[in-house]
Amino acid sequence: MLEFWSPPGKLYQSISFPGFLQYVKSNTHTSFPVTHHPLDTIGSKDDNESNIIGGKDCIVYSAFDTTINKPEPTSRIVDSGASNHMVSSSDKLSHLTKSRTKVSGIGNTHLSGTQKGRFTGQVKGVPIILEDVLVVPGLGKNLISEGQLYNEGYKVHNTDDGDKLLISNEGAISVPRRDNIYPITIEQVSGHVGYGATHMDYQLWHERLGHPSETRLKSIMPSLSADGNTISCEPCIKGKMHEDPYVTSTSQHPLNLEVLAADVIGPFRTPAPDGTSHYLVVQDVGSHYGWVMPLKRRGDATSHLIDLIKMLNNHFSHKVKHLQIDNAPEFTSHRMNNFLRDSGIIRRSTIPYAHSQNGAVERYNRTLQEKARTLLISAALPPSFWSEALQTSVYLENRLTTRSIPEAITPYQKLYNTTPTYDHLRTFGCRVICHDPTQQDKQHPRSIDGIFVGYDPSPFESIRGWRIWDKIRRRIFYSRNVTFLEQDMKNGQNKEDNSQKTPDGISIQLVVPPSIPLLPKLPLGQPDKASEPDMTPEPQHTYFDLFGIQDEYSPEVLSPSIPTQRQPVQPPSRVPLTPTVATTRERRQIRPPHHDSAEGYPALLGELPTPKTYKQAMKAPDANDWINAMAEEVAALKANNTWDLVEYPNHKHVLPGKWVYVTKHNEDGSIARYKARWVVQGNFQIDGMDYDETFAPTSHLPTLRVLVSLIAHNKWYASTLDISTAFLNGKLEEEIYVRQPTGFELGSHQVCRLQKSLYGLKQAPRVWFKHLSSWLQEHGFTSSPAEPCLYTGLSTTTSDRIYVMIHVDDFLLTSSSKQAVKEFENTLEQTFKMKKGGPLSWYLNMQFLQLDPTTIGLSQSLYVKDILDTFSMADCNPTKTPMVTGWDVVTDAPLCNKSQYQQAMGMLLYLARCTRPDIMTSVSILCKYSSNPTTYHWKGVLHLLKYLKGSQNYILELGGTELSGYADSDWATNKEDRKSRSGMIIKMGRGCVSWSSKKQSTIALSSSEAEYYALGDTIKEILWLQNLLEGIQYTVPLPTIIYEDNRGAQLMAENPLVTPRAKHIDVKYHFIRHHVENGRIKLFSIPTVDQIADGLTKPLDGIAFQRCRDALCVTTREGVAISGSVVNA
């Protein structure tokens, strides 16, 4: 052991340091933001003078403190740090050289350095090497120089609590602060271990290399030591239990690639997320080098094996002469037989059920599967990661010695005739932090918290990067800028925190590898330099393809095509992979959008990522589709006379633009259409010069449900349509100039002067809505005063009333006459380019089902499935209620993943607002903790997801015309501030059209007062709905009844007498009495058991909750798609 010291450093600006926060919490049991030393403040003094720092058990002190017992108060903090590492004795150093160095402390203290050397050690398995350590006899404390650590490639971070983090390529070391000093124990290790083994202990390399035996590990790293004891590795014991071994063959050892042995293993009970359930295992009997290829179908083994043999014959001087296989159909097909005959390869077939005749590959299969099981057990990953573990196993086996090779070398060295490197190996399943190449938002963290799941599985290991599983987006990608937290296993979770362990059946989005296509000529002219003006720098994170081309977009790359001529093969090479640490300032987490209007969430689809820039689109495998989409967009813009090309104006503000790419999908998730839009970067607009007003209304969800209730009750015909390029129709009043679309420039000194609105402009939604409103008014339509997006008018031929609901560019049309709707569609089509959606079935990502002639159901079952898949809860056990009764706040629980929690809340809130009032209370309660969620709150989210698993196919029934309301409250149940919770339900006929569950803003002094406040909120919503219907010329029967179970609140609303207990109630709530008196509202007393709004004030038990849910008309009734046959024509 050797002890070093370092003084408390000055704290500078806060930065973002994703991933290490949780690491330090697990080691120091503290919670803090992280701060950083600017480099220009470290080691700024003369190299021959020193003021501070160093230590065994690494404690950071000043040099002044090391030479006297009682330091002066003014000398305990020194800004710059020591210029050199220093120790008092050379006993623990190697590579010693003579040195004469004067060491100056604070005041008149002077010492002399006599020697320099190297110290090699480790802290909790993380290696640390200190170069040029100065031996200073008489030094009271051993010192570490922070400035010298920076020069040696370390990063030193200080926390707001005064602790330190020492970061290197090998990991992070946490140094807690104790009495203003920083002690850290550094265990000395040998400085002569091969292959980088100086940097790791025996157990760590045992895990990195996939749990090999001690003999195999020491054969490649002879200096490693298990301290004379046998390492007891539980994952090895669990993963490698087996029966008696196969009999070893005594046949002559063949040459490299002379004999290939192949077999198919599977199917496995848990397939990979991409459908892989079988694997083709191939081993070169001569070199014992192996390959594993995932198969979705067993029959795919034929093509994979043929392709592999072709590549091997093309790249190596030795050709495959024999193929040792069994008589499975995939190996006896006509295609396989023809290939073997044409290639001159001799088949060695086994006798049925005599597996020992193909013993080489059978034993190899067992070895790989044992290693894969051990890797999964050690990493606590579910079987869905089997494919990654199996491919990592063969990668590591190729780099471990085997007794089957007489030369006692690795299969890699035997095949490629060169020694493999091991410095890039890391522990499978460990937690990692890596750069996010897709994150361009300056307000979001640019890092990904993931899990390391292996290396390049392609036959020639051509991709120079690590395979990382993104836990949030659930995809696997390559990265070379990675920080590994190898001590943070168990899927990145604390072993004792079972609430957040990854469940079985994880869904991983494995992105299909793209190729780099040729760029065809563009239909509207190709500029000399078709590059998009980048307003943000390109990401430094890169991915690698087979030929070393750096692609800034593709998470994976295609397998190589087979060359036509033989070329000498090069062993898989690796550039230095440098784990890096994010050093950006800490970002605020952006909350999910507050969906007060009807808008949907895209489904999580397993497809190629949508490109973010023009460059990415041109490098994507579907580049031709994106080129056609851009050409279509430019043609539409020209046909619409969106702009005029003019010379670049002097003294005018020219806005940049960019391409935005989206894909439209079919109901089964397949891509229906590629869409590209040229948009203005409105963030560069100047208020008062480029725009004035920007507000544009959007429709509300209660409006949609009211309209659907009328459609169901009256059997109206309903259809949908979508206005194409809606924002391009409005005419601009401002003088705005924009750059030409990238890739379609005509003239290098010309820009676009906009005549009409364009996507991206801040005023574009307002201009479009203003233009559309003018058109509707010209054709006799008027909007409801309560809902600007709901219009009504009369048909010019049938005089039937038509109702039009607008959500940006999506229309819902309905009328008692189908002819009237068709007439309106035809009239609209004469002015606007549009796409007709037909009878109402899908609108705003909701499905509409005909339950009976007068009832329509709203379903979001597919969206619920997406939610469950997003959070890996598709296979969970369902619960009967969304939240346990008596749910209360636990203040001492540890924090959970904030961004994941907020993502869940955003998705669940949208679901609760659209079609699921039964989960509104639970979501409302959980949303309150979005800014600082704990594991206790996350358990509540998981419980809610389990409820959705059991109620995925529930629908909301709608139909009827009579309004009614229910108001209730739960008095002072919030123990944090004693505020009450209001519950409100408004029905139209049987179905619910509006609901809410929210905490009251005012503290109620009695249950009657709390009920009175809830009653006020309910009346306000009913008055809005009354005005909404009256505004579209629909008769509303009055009064509207509100059901109330609190007699005291009812008396306050119906009687003008002000009692002493009600004097303090705010005047704004007494409008209730006014509307009761004028006959628009009538209160009706009911028993508490019949109060269905009770379920929106607090969690209920199973029986009470089910009774409330049934009353909300959230049911499992089955329906059919809506068509014209069930409505009036």
Secondary structure, 3 states (H helix, E strand, C coil): CEEEECCCCCCCCEECCCCHHHHHHHHHCCCCCEEECCHHHCCCCCCCCCCECEEECCCCCECCCCCCCCCCHHHCCCCCCCCCCEECCCCCCEEEEEEEEEEECCCCCEEEEEEEEEEEEEECCEEEEEEEEEECCCCCCCECCHHHHHHCCCEEEEECCCCEEEEECCEEEEECCECCECCEEEEECCCCCCCCHHHCCHHHHHHHCCCCCHHHHHHHCCCCCCCCCCCCCHHHHHHCCCCCCCCCCCCCCCCCCCEEEEEEECCCCCCCCCCCCEEEEEEECCCCCEEEEEECCHHHHHHHHHHHHHHHHHHCCCCCCEEEECCCHHHCCHHHHHHHHHHCCEEEECCCCCHHHHHHHHHHHHHHHHHHHHHHHHHCCCHHHHHHHHHHHHHHHCCCCCCCCCCCCCHHHHHHCCCCCCCCCCCCCCEEEEECCCCCCCCCCCEEEEEEEECCCCCCCCCCCEEEEECCCCEEEEECCEEEECCCCCCCCCCCCHHHCCCCCCCCEECCCCCCCCCCCCCCCCCCCCCCCCCCCCCCCCEECCCCCEECCCCCCCCCCCCCCCCCCCCCCCCCCCCCCCCCCCCCCCCCCCCCECCCCCCCCCCCCCCCCHHHHHHCCCHHHHHHHHHHHHHHHHHCCCEEEEECCCCCCEECEEEEEEEEECCCCCEEEEEEEEEECHHHCCECCCECCCCCCCCEHHHHHHHHHHHHHHCCEEEEEEECCHHHCCECCCCCEECCCCCCCCCCCEEEEECECCCCCCCHHHHHHHHHHHHHHHCCCEEECCEEEEEEEECCCCCCEEEEEEECCEEEEEECCHHHHHHHHHHHHCCCCEEEEEECCEECCEEEEEEECCEEEEECHHHHHHHHHHCCCCCCCCCCCCCCCCCCCCCCCCECCHHHHHHHHHHHHHHHHHCCHHHHHHHHHHHCCCCCCEHHHHHHHHHHHHHHHHCCCCEEEEECCCEEEEEEEECCCCCCCCCCEEEEEEEEECEEEEEEEEECCCCCCCHHHHHHHHHHHHHHHHHHHHHHHHHCCCCCCCCEEEEECCHHHHHHHHCCCCCHHHCCCCHHHHHHHHHHHCCCEEEEECCHHHCHHHHHCCCCCHHHHHHHHHHCCEECCCCEECCHHHCCC
